Amino acid sequence: MRRWKCSSSRRDRARLADDAGSASLEFLTVGLLLLVPLVYLVLAIAAVHAGALGVEGAARHGARVVALHPDADIEDAMLVSLGDYGIQPGQASIAVDCSPSADCDEPGTRIRVTVTAAVPLPLVPDILGFADFAQVQVQGSATQTVSRLAGGLG
């Protein structure tokens, strides 16, 4: 039986087996590859959640304003609520629906306010129109009933 002789010496084998310092390099590489997307995901979820809270609060506030003062301009009141969450006036749309009658100041009328907004994702540059596609649509709605005593007030 013939034995094969390895051409490498003990010193070469010891040098190849020595991996001192490579663990920290591997940790940094893998850590950065996993950490950067994770941080961006947290930022994106926080931005979308803030937008969702903003439209819900604005819809609730708008429904209360219409139920108490049907002649009031709810857009100004709702834009203040949306501005608190960083949503610009051009990013949001407001819809008011009164049922069962079209008159929103009649007692017992249910007023439904729906607010829809486009929330931009963070850190997306406005190069080549990428910011137009990096948006998440959020919608919030609230319903308020006009009090039965509303006609007697005033």
C-alpha positions as CSV (number, residue, x, y, z in Angstrom):
1,M,0.0,0.0,0.0
2,R,1.3,3.4,-0.9
3,R,1.1,6.4,1.4
4,W,0.8,9.9,0.1
5,K,3.1,12.4,1.6
6,C,1.6,15.9,2.2
7,S,3.9,18.6,1.0
8,S,3.0,21.1,3.6
9,S,5.0,21.4,6.7
10,R,3.8,21.7,10.3
11,R,4.4,25.4,10.3
12,D,2.2,25.8,7.3
13,R,-0.6,23.8,8.9
14,A,-0.3,25.8,12.1
15,R,-0.5,29.0,10.2
16,L,-3.6,27.9,8.3
17,A,-5.3,26.7,11.5
18,D,-4.7,30.0,13.3
19,D,-7.7,32.3,12.9
20,A,-7.0,34.8,15.6
21,G,-8.8,38.1,15.0
22,S,-11.2,36.8,12.4
23,A,-14.1,36.5,14.8
24,S,-14.3,40.2,15.4
25,L,-14.1,40.9,11.7
26,E,-16.9,38.4,11.0
27,F,-19.0,39.9,13.8
28,L,-18.7,43.4,12.4
29,T,-19.5,42.3,8.8
30,V,-22.5,40.2,9.7
31,G,-23.6,42.7,12.4
32,L,-23.6,45.5,9.9
33,L,-25.4,43.5,7.2
34,L,-28.1,42.6,9.7
35,L,-28.2,45.8,11.7
36,V,-28.6,48.4,9.0
37,P,-31.8,46.8,7.5
38,L,-33.2,46.2,10.9
39,V,-32.7,49.9,11.9
40,Y,-34.4,51.0,8.7
41,L,-37.3,48.7,9.2
42,V,-37.8,50.2,12.7
43,L,-37.7,53.7,11.3
44,A,-40.2,52.8,8.5
45,I,-42.6,51.1,10.9
46,A,-42.4,54.1,13.3
47,A,-43.2,56.6,10.4
48,V,-46.2,54.5,9.2
49,H,-47.5,54.1,12.8
50,A,-47.2,57.8,13.4
51,G,-49.2,58.5,10.2
52,A,-51.9,56.0,11.2
53,L,-52.2,57.6,14.6
54,G,-52.4,61.1,13.0
55,V,-55.2,60.2,10.6
56,E,-57.2,58.4,13.4
57,G,-56.8,61.4,15.7
58,A,-57.7,63.9,12.9
59,A,-60.8,61.9,11.9
60,R,-62.0,61.7,15.5
61,H,-61.4,65.4,16.1
62,G,-63.1,66.3,12.8
63,A,-66.2,64.1,13.7
64,R,-66.5,65.9,17.0
65,V,-66.2,69.3,15.5
66,V,-68.9,68.6,12.9
67,A,-71.2,67.0,15.5
68,L,-70.9,70.1,17.8
69,H,-70.6,72.8,15.2
70,P,-71.9,71.7,11.7
71,D,-71.2,75.1,10.2
72,A,-67.5,75.1,11.3
73,D,-64.7,74.6,8.8
74,I,-63.3,71.2,9.9
75,E,-60.4,71.3,7.5
76,D,-58.5,73.9,9.6
77,A,-59.1,71.9,12.8
78,M,-58.0,68.6,11.2
79,L,-54.9,70.1,9.5
80,V,-53.7,71.1,13.0
81,S,-54.2,67.5,14.2
82,L,-52.4,66.2,11.1
83,G,-49.6,68.7,11.5
84,D,-48.9,67.4,15.0
85,Y,-47.9,64.1,13.4
86,G,-45.9,65.7,10.5
87,I,-48.5,65.1,7.8
88,Q,-48.6,68.1,5.4
89,P,-51.9,69.5,4.0
90,G,-51.2,68.2,0.5
91,Q,-50.7,64.6,1.7
92,A,-54.2,64.2,3.2
93,S,-57.7,64.1,2.0
94,I,-60.9,64.4,4.1
95,A,-64.4,63.0,3.4
96,V,-67.5,63.8,5.5
97,D,-70.6,61.6,5.2
98,C,-73.9,62.3,7.1
99,S,-76.5,59.6,7.4
100,P,-79.5,59.0,7.4
101,S,-80.1,62.6,6.3
102,A,-77.9,64.9,4.2
103,D,-78.3,67.6,6.9
104,C,-75.4,67.2,9.4
105,D,-77.0,69.3,12.1
106,E,-80.2,67.3,12.6
107,P,-80.3,65.5,15.9
108,G,-79.6,61.8,15.7
109,T,-77.6,62.1,12.5
110,R,-74.4,60.0,12.3
111,I,-71.4,61.8,11.0
112,R,-68.6,59.7,9.5
113,V,-65.3,61.5,8.8
114,T,-62.7,59.6,6.8
115,V,-59.1,60.9,6.5
116,T,-56.6,59.4,4.1
117,A,-53.0,60.3,3.9
118,A,-49.8,59.3,2.1
119,V,-47.0,58.7,4.6
120,P,-43.5,58.9,3.0
121,L,-41.0,56.3,4.0
122,P,-37.9,57.8,5.7
123,L,-34.5,58.3,4.0
124,V,-35.8,57.8,0.5
125,P,-34.2,60.4,-1.8
126,D,-36.3,62.4,-4.3
127,I,-34.1,61.4,-7.2
128,L,-35.8,60.3,-10.3
129,G,-39.2,60.4,-8.5
130,F,-38.5,57.6,-6.1
131,A,-40.2,59.5,-3.3
132,D,-43.5,59.2,-5.2
133,F,-43.4,55.4,-5.0
134,A,-42.0,55.2,-1.4
135,Q,-45.3,56.1,0.3
136,V,-47.7,54.1,2.3
137,Q,-51.4,55.0,2.3
138,V,-53.0,55.1,5.7
139,Q,-56.7,55.7,6.4
140,G,-58.6,56.5,9.6
141,S,-62.3,57.1,10.2
142,A,-64.5,58.1,13.1
143,T,-68.2,58.3,13.6
144,Q,-70.0,60.7,15.9
145,T,-73.7,61.0,16.5
146,V,-75.3,64.5,16.8
147,S,-76.9,64.8,20.2
148,R,-80.7,64.8,20.5
149,L,-80.4,68.0,22.5
150,A,-78.4,69.7,19.7
151,G,-81.5,71.5,18.2
152,G,-82.4,73.0,21.6
153,L,-79.0,74.6,22.1
154,G,-78.1,78.0,20.8
